[in-house]
Amino acid sequence: MATRCNVVVKNNVGETSVVYRHCDGYPESVLPALEPILSKIKTTPKDFQWNAHEHGGLKITNLRPILVAHDIVKIEESYFIGNNQRTYRPFEFTTNIHGDIEYLYTLNADTGELEYEKVR
């Protein structure tokens, strides 16, 4: 049976974006996968800033959660079938927290803090 999880990406203003992972939602798989994102938030926070000049003057208050979630869904992992290596993207966007998850991760897009809990 698959170990599903959600990653809720939020900011200090209360805006959120939710990502789903269908299998390998254990902390042993998810935490290392998210580490580059956490490091990026902490070391280069401007990478997650909305630049109105680059986006046709459009002004959005704070898109950090969606920008961080966008980086999460680009994460690739690999596995082998025989001698053939395959890659896939284990995370996908979703609209809300799924009812069948075993782990819930909460990532603060402003601070890079990550918490998780086993929900069932």
DAGI-V141111 format. One record per backbone hydrogen bond with DSSP energy under -0.5 kcal/mol. CO is the residue of the C=O (numbers start at 1). NH is the residue of the N-H. If there is no record, write none. Layout:
BEGIN
{{CO NH} {CO NH}}
END
This chain:
BEGIN
{{2 4} {3 25} {4 102} {4 103} {5 21} {6 8} {6 105} {7 9} {7 19} {8 10} {8 107} {9 17} {10 109} {11 14} {15 11} {17 9} {18 94} {19 7} {20 92} {21 5} {26 29} {26 30} {27 31} {29 33} {30 34} {31 35} {32 36} {34 37} {34 38} {35 39} {36 40} {37 41} {38 42} {39 43} {40 44} {44 47} {45 48} {46 49} {50 52} {51 55} {52 57} {53 56} {55 58} {58 60} {63 67} {64 68} {65 69} {66 70} {67 71} {68 72} {69 73} {70 74} {71 74} {72 75} {77 88} {79 86} {80 82} {81 84} {83 85} {84 81} {86 79} {88 77} {88 90} {90 22} {92 20} {94 18} {98 101} {102 119} {102 120} {103 6} {104 117} {105 8} {106 108} {106 115} {107 10} {107 109} {108 112} {113 108} {115 106} {117 104} {117 119}}
END
